Amino acid sequence: MYVLKTNASFDSAHFLKGYEGKCSNIHGHRWKVTVEIGGEMLVSDGTNRGMLVDFSKLKDDLSVIADDFDHSLIIEKGSLKEKTLLALMEEDFRIVQVDFRPTAENFAKYFYDRMNAYGYNVLETTVYETPNNCASYK
């Protein structure tokens, strides 16, 4: 099997509602996402001959997803009081609401599903919350 990997990164803040520890407070990360795709056959003709997929397209597609989160506050829907959320929005803060607790584990599954929806045969995604801590989904 042929395997390709590419990376994207984004800077954002989050917090974990109901967590007992420092991560219950708003804090930021430089998130790094690695996606690994695979396939048995290479393209046999055209400009992509000899490739599994064009790296540029793979990287661009991953970057589109990652860029949705860049320089934002990522929150789980329902994790802030409505008036707190409205006050942040009135200040023009960029808020991204997700349907899951914004953990590295959940982001790994999120990126896996989104890249699969683009038509890639995703083998694994890994999301680094810090240079030393990551979660993978396969």
C-alpha positions in Angstrom: 0.0 0.0 0.0 1.2 3.5 -0.8 0.9 6.0 2.1 1.0 9.8 2.0 1.1 12.2 5.0 0.7 15.9 5.2 0.3 18.5 7.9 -1.6 21.6 8.7 -1.7 23.8 11.8 -3.8 26.4 13.4 -3.7 28.7 16.4 -6.8 28.8 18.6 -8.1 28.8 22.2 -10.5 26.5 23.9 -11.5 25.2 27.3 -13.1 22.1 28.7 -16.3 22.7 30.5 -16.7 20.5 33.5 -13.0 19.4 33.6 -11.3 19.5 37.0 -8.0 21.1 36.2 -6.2 23.9 34.4 -7.9 23.0 31.0 -11.2 24.3 32.4 -9.8 27.8 31.8 -9.6 29.4 28.4 -6.1 28.7 27.0 -4.5 28.5 23.6 -2.6 26.0 21.5 -0.7 25.8 18.2 -2.6 22.7 17.0 -0.9 20.5 14.4 -2.9 18.1 12.3 -1.3 15.2 10.4 -3.4 13.2 8.0 -2.3 9.9 6.5 -4.0 8.5 3.4 -3.4 5.2 1.6 -4.1 3.3 -1.6 -3.0 0.3 -3.6 -3.0 1.9 -7.0 -1.2 5.0 -8.4 -2.7 7.2 -11.1 -1.6 5.6 -14.4 -1.9 8.6 -16.8 -2.2 12.3 -17.0 -0.4 14.9 -15.0 -0.7 12.9 -11.8 0.8 9.8 -13.3 2.8 7.9 -10.7 1.0 9.6 -7.8 -1.5 8.3 -5.3 -2.9 11.9 -5.2 -1.5 15.3 -5.8 0.2 16.4 -2.6 -0.9 20.0 -3.4 -4.5 19.0 -3.4 -4.2 16.9 -0.3 -2.5 19.7 1.6 -4.9 22.3 0.3 -7.9 20.3 1.4 -6.6 19.7 4.9 -5.7 23.4 5.2 -9.2 24.5 4.3 -10.5 22.5 7.2 -7.8 23.6 9.6 -8.2 27.3 8.6 -11.8 27.2 9.8 -10.4 27.1 13.3 -7.5 29.5 13.0 -7.4 32.4 15.4 -10.7 31.6 17.1 -12.1 30.5 20.4 -13.4 27.0 19.9 -16.3 26.1 22.2 -18.6 23.1 22.6 -22.2 24.2 21.9 -24.0 24.9 25.1 -20.8 25.3 27.2 -21.2 29.1 27.7 -24.1 31.0 29.1 -26.0 32.7 26.3 -25.2 36.2 27.6 -21.5 35.4 27.8 -21.5 34.1 24.2 -23.4 37.2 23.0 -21.0 39.5 24.8 -18.0 37.8 23.1 -19.7 38.0 19.8 -20.6 41.7 20.3 -16.8 42.3 20.8 -16.3 40.7 17.4 -14.4 37.7 18.8 -14.2 34.8 16.4 -16.1 32.0 18.0 -16.3 28.5 16.4 -19.0 26.3 18.0 -18.6 22.5 17.6 -20.9 19.6 18.5 -18.2 17.9 20.6 -15.9 18.6 23.6 -12.8 20.3 21.9 -10.2 17.7 22.9 -7.4 16.4 20.8 -9.1 13.0 20.6 -12.3 14.5 19.3 -10.4 16.7 16.8 -8.6 13.6 15.5 -11.9 12.0 14.7 -13.3 15.3 13.3 -10.4 15.7 10.8 -10.6 12.0 9.9 -14.3 12.2 9.0 -13.9 15.5 7.1 -11.0 14.3 5.0 -12.9 11.0 4.3 -15.8 13.2 3.1 -13.4 14.8 0.6 -13.0 11.3 -0.9 -9.6 10.4 0.6 -8.9 6.9 2.0 -7.8 8.2 5.4 -5.8 5.7 7.4 -5.1 7.9 10.4 -5.2 11.4 11.6 -3.2 12.8 14.5 -3.8 16.1 16.3 -1.0 17.6 18.4 -2.2 19.9 21.2 1.4 20.6 22.2 4.6 19.5 20.6 4.7 16.5 23.0 1.0 15.5 23.3 -1.2 14.2 20.6 -4.2 12.0 19.9 -4.8 9.8 16.8 -7.8 8.3 15.2 -7.8 5.4 12.7 
